[in-house]
């Protein structure tokens, strides 16, 4: 059974939430993805977030990280779990005041582009993608990966017709032959592979500097006004990750699968490609101690060069807040 927090952090968060959160309403809304199974969903279903934080947590699912940004901008969502770095970069480059509060998951093998099987295009013939049509969820990690792969293979971006589609829509279009390539993640990517092949493996992408990881993000003002509550949220998430890492998969798998809207076998297969960094790892130089900030600048520069955003920030250091995580 998932343990409830009984320490000072939980008590402080509950007291703080009752008096300060959202004018005393005592509720927050958290965004997440379906078909993107993660340990936090066990705690979500068990009600551990509500019990630990002392507030009612409402959960809402999204198709893309760009939609998460829009929901946080409107105030409809307070925290987003597993938002891709590229949509985070797009939003913050445009002036939205968001902050990364933890590294949710690293998954180089679970975000990719798939080429229709009948084209018989592989790494050696990738130049044949010129003149083809690709379904790409713009402003996402998959979009960044698409841009980097096209650059690597020397395919001019203006030679490819790009259609903005969420992964599930892109998968359907690929299966129907409406597009020649589709990019995405999770369950949609798994189904895309029934219709085609990837050009680069996760390891090959990493060698090219195509890192793929998601973050937990929130509006900066929400974090500033509710730092203890945010710390408690991250504490529950870290406990769920530790429980999974300890091998308690038998207790967690069925719960996570049902919440993600997936079969247990597909859930196990998907999560086998995921890495959930510990709090200590997240705070080191590779991640939030400097690596993530540098990576975001690189992503922004690629998007500027591709004409996807108008300009990059000089630095993304202010868009990372390790205060709650450090607690």
C-alpha positions in Angstrom: 0.0 0.0 0.0 1.2 3.5 -0.8 2.3 5.2 2.5 0.7 8.5 3.4 3.0 11.3 4.5 2.8 12.1 8.2 5.8 14.3 8.7 6.4 18.0 9.0 6.4 18.7 5.3 2.9 17.3 4.9 1.6 19.0 8.0 3.0 22.3 6.9 1.7 21.9 3.4 -1.8 21.1 4.6 -1.8 24.1 7.0 -0.4 26.4 4.3 -2.9 25.2 1.7 -5.9 25.8 4.0 -5.0 29.4 4.5 -3.3 30.5 1.4 -4.0 28.5 -1.7 -6.1 30.1 -4.4 -7.8 32.5 -1.9 -8.7 29.6 0.5 -10.6 27.5 -2.1 -8.6 24.4 -1.1 -8.4 22.9 -4.6 -5.8 22.8 -7.4 -5.9 21.4 -10.9 -3.0 19.2 -12.3 -2.5 18.3 -16.0 -1.2 15.0 -17.2 -1.3 12.7 -20.3 -3.3 9.6 -21.0 -1.4 6.7 -22.5 1.7 8.0 -20.7 2.0 5.7 -17.7 4.1 6.9 -14.8 4.4 6.0 -11.1 2.7 9.2 -9.9 -0.6 7.8 -11.2 -0.6 5.2 -8.4 -0.4 8.0 -5.9 -3.1 9.8 -7.9 -5.5 6.9 -7.7 -4.7 6.2 -4.0 -5.6 9.8 -3.1 -2.1 10.3 -1.6 -1.7 13.8 -3.2 -4.9 15.0 -1.6 -4.1 13.5 1.8 -0.5 14.8 1.9 -1.2 18.2 0.6 -4.5 18.8 2.4 -6.3 20.0 -0.7 -8.5 18.4 -3.3 -6.5 17.7 -6.5 -8.4 17.8 -9.7 -6.8 16.0 -12.6 -7.3 16.9 -16.3 -5.7 15.1 -19.3 -4.1 16.7 -22.3 -3.0 15.7 -25.8 0.0 18.0 -26.1 2.4 20.1 -23.9 1.4 23.2 -25.8 -2.2 22.7 -24.6 -0.8 22.5 -21.1 0.9 25.8 -21.5 -2.3 27.4 -22.7 -4.2 26.0 -19.7 -1.6 27.3 -17.3 -1.6 30.7 -18.9 -5.4 30.9 -18.4 -5.1 29.8 -14.8 -7.2 26.7 -15.4 -4.2 24.4 -14.5 -1.8 25.0 -11.6 0.8 22.2 -12.2 1.6 20.1 -15.3 3.2 16.7 -15.0 5.4 15.5 -17.8 5.3 18.5 -20.0 7.8 18.2 -22.8 10.8 20.6 -22.8 10.2 22.0 -26.3 6.6 23.2 -25.5 7.9 24.6 -22.3 10.6 26.5 -24.2 8.1 27.7 -26.8 5.9 29.2 -24.1 8.7 30.8 -22.0 10.4 32.2 -25.1 7.1 33.9 -25.9 7.1 35.5 -22.4 5.0 33.1 -20.4 6.4 33.0 -16.9 6.6 29.2 -16.2 9.1 27.3 -14.1 10.4 23.8 -14.2 10.1 22.3 -10.7 11.3 18.8 -11.4 12.5 16.3 -14.1 9.5 14.0 -14.6 11.0 11.4 -16.9 13.7 10.7 -19.5 12.6 8.6 -22.5 14.8 8.7 -25.6 13.1 5.6 -27.0 9.6 6.7 -26.4 9.5 9.8 -28.7 10.2 9.5 -32.4 9.1 9.8 -36.0 7.9 6.9 -38.0 8.1 6.6 -41.9 5.4 4.7 -43.8 6.5 1.2 -44.5 5.6 1.2 -48.2 8.1 4.0 -48.8 11.0 1.7 -47.7 13.0 4.6 -46.5 15.8 4.0 -44.0 18.8 6.0 -42.8 20.6 5.5 -46.1 17.7 6.8 -48.2 16.3 9.4 -45.8 16.9 12.1 -48.5 13.8 10.7 -50.2 11.7 12.4 -47.5 11.9 15.6 -49.6 8.6 16.2 -51.1 6.8 14.1 -48.6 4.1 15.0 -46.0 4.8 14.7 -42.2 2.3 14.9 -39.3 4.2 16.7 -36.5 2.7 18.1 -33.2 4.3 21.5 -33.4 6.1 23.0 -30.5 6.6 19.6 -28.7 9.5 17.3 -28.0 8.5 15.3 -31.2 8.8 18.5 -33.2 12.3 19.2 -31.9 13.3 15.7 -32.7 11.9 16.0 -36.2 13.8 19.2 -36.8 17.1 17.6 -35.6 16.6 14.5 -37.6 15.9 16.4 -40.8 19.0 18.4 -40.2 21.0 15.3 -39.6 19.8 13.6 -42.8 20.2 16.8 -44.8 16.5 17.1 -45.7 15.6 20.7 -46.3 12.6 21.7 -44.1 10.9 23.6 -46.9 10.9 20.4 -49.0 8.6 18.7 -46.5 5.0 19.5 -46.0 4.4 19.6 -42.3 0.9 19.2 -40.9 0.3 20.1 -37.2 -1.3 17.0 -35.7 -1.5 15.6 -32.1 0.2 12.2 -32.0 -3.1 10.2 -32.0 -4.3 12.2 -35.1 -0.9 11.7 -36.8 -1.0 7.9 -36.1 -4.4 7.7 -37.7 -3.3 9.7 -40.7 -0.2 7.5 -41.2 -2.3 4.3 -41.0 -4.7 5.7 -43.6 -1.9 6.8 -45.9 -2.8 10.5 -45.6 0.8 11.3 -44.5 4.2 9.8 -45.2 5.6 10.3 -41.8 4.2 10.9 -38.3 5.9 11.9 -35.1 4.7 11.4 -31.5 5.1 9.5 -28.3 3.5 7.0 -26.0 0.7 4.8 -27.2 0.3 6.7 -30.4 4.0 6.1 -31.3 3.6 2.4 -30.4 0.7 2.2 -32.9 2.6 4.2 -35.5 5.2 1.5 -35.6 2.5 -0.9 -36.9 2.5 1.3 -40.1 6.2 2.0 -40.5 9.7 2.3 -39.1 11.8 4.7 -37.2 15.0 6.2 -38.8 17.0 6.5 -35.5 16.9 4.6 -32.3 16.9 6.3 -28.9 20.6 5.7 -28.4 21.4 7.0 -31.9 19.4 10.2 -31.2 21.2 10.8 -27.9 24.5 10.5 -29.8 23.3 13.4 -32.0 22.3 15.4 -28.9 18.6 14.8 -29.2 17.8 14.4 -25.5 14.2 13.6 -24.7 12.9 14.4 -21.2 9.8 15.9 -19.6 9.4 18.2 -16.7 6.9 19.1 -14.1 6.1 22.7 -14.6 4.0 25.5 -13.0 3.4 29.2 -13.3 6.1 31.1 -11.4 3.6 33.1 -9.3 1.8 29.9 -8.2 5.1 28.3 -7.1 6.1 31.5 -5.3 2.8 31.7 -3.4 2.5 28.0 -2.7 6.1 26.8 -2.3 5.4 24.3 0.6 2.4 22.9 -1.2 4.5 22.4 -4.4 7.2 20.8 -2.3 4.6 18.3 -0.9 3.4 17.5 -4.4 6.9 16.7 -5.5 7.5 14.7 -2.4 4.6 12.4 -3.2 5.8 12.1 -6.8 9.3 11.2 -5.6 8.0 8.5 -3.2 5.9 7.0 -6.1 9.0 6.9 -8.3 11.1 5.3 -5.5 8.4 2.7 -5.0 8.5 1.8 -8.6 12.3 1.7 -8.7 12.3 -0.6 -5.7 10.5 -3.2 -7.8 7.0 -2.9 -6.4 5.6 -3.1 -9.9 3.1 -5.9 -9.1 1.3 -3.6 -6.7 1.4 -0.6 -9.0 1.1 -1.8 -12.5 -2.6 -2.6 -12.7 -3.5 0.7 -11.1 -1.3 2.7 -13.4 -2.5 0.9 -16.5 -6.1 1.5 -15.7 -5.5 5.2 -15.0 -3.5 5.6 -18.2 -6.2 3.9 -20.3 -3.8 1.1 -21.4 -3.4 -2.7 -21.1 -1.0 -3.9 -18.4 1.3 -5.4 -21.1 1.5 -2.1 -23.0 2.0 -0.2 -19.8 4.9 -2.5 -18.7 6.4 -2.2 -22.2 6.2 1.6 -22.3 7.5 2.1 -18.7 10.5 -0.2 -19.4 11.8 2.6 -21.7 11.4 5.3 -19.0 13.9 6.6 -16.5 12.7 8.5 -13.4 15.6 10.4 -12.0 15.8 10.6 -8.2 15.7 13.9 -6.4 19.4 13.9 -5.9 20.0 13.1 -9.6 17.7 15.9 -10.6 19.6 18.5 -8.5 22.9 17.6 -10.0 24.7 19.3 -12.9 23.3 17.0 -15.6 19.8 18.1 -14.9 18.5 21.1 -13.0 22.0 22.0 -11.8 22.7 23.5 -15.2 22.2 20.9 -17.9 18.5 21.5 -18.4 19.0 25.2 -18.6 21.7 24.8 -21.3 19.6 22.3 -23.2 16.6 24.6 -23.3 18.8 27.3 -24.8 19.8 24.8 -27.5 16.2 23.8 -28.2 15.2 27.5 -28.5 18.0 28.2 -30.9 17.0 25.3 -33.1 13.4 26.6 -33.1 14.5 30.1 -34.0 16.6 28.8 -36.9 13.6 26.7 -38.2 11.3 29.8 -37.9 9.1 28.1 -35.3 9.6 30.9 -32.7 10.6 34.5 -33.2 13.4 34.7 -30.7 15.2 32.8 -27.9 15.8 34.1 -24.4 19.4 34.9 -23.5 19.1 32.4 -20.7 16.5 30.1 -19.3 18.0 29.9 -15.8 15.1 31.9 -14.3 12.7 29.3 -15.7 14.1 26.6 -13.3 13.1 26.7 -9.6 14.8 24.0 -7.5 13.5 25.4 -4.2 10.5 23.2 -3.7 12.4 20.1 -4.9 15.3 20.9 -2.5 12.9 20.8 0.4 
